[in-house]
């Protein structure tokens, strides 16, 4: 789990203008206004970065919608992570990728990606 703990530090170095982060990284497209929703009433604990999806076909919380804004054209890929609050190791459950959206080239401005997980 050391890699997971190191990622926030890397992000902080980029945001703080660390010398290692200067140059091309400062001109890179920025992901703004990131939020997720299930398109319905939020479940207890849901927030702008966490949504509950129950793919049972009842047309209620059956899909996840990821909304964001790009500051410039970019290629975007999305990994879907299943959370598990019953896990003894909270970092381990955060690494459980259950699906991925293939990289797509998108224009600058508002964007949306939606997906329906497989029923399991």
Secondary structure as UniProt FT lines:
FT   HELIX           2..16
FT   HELIX           19..21
FT   HELIX           24..27
FT   STRAND          31..37
FT   TURN            44..45
FT   TURN            48..49
FT   STRAND          64..70
FT   STRAND          74..81
FT   TURN            85..86
FT   HELIX           90..94
FT   STRAND          97..106
FT   STRAND          109..115
//
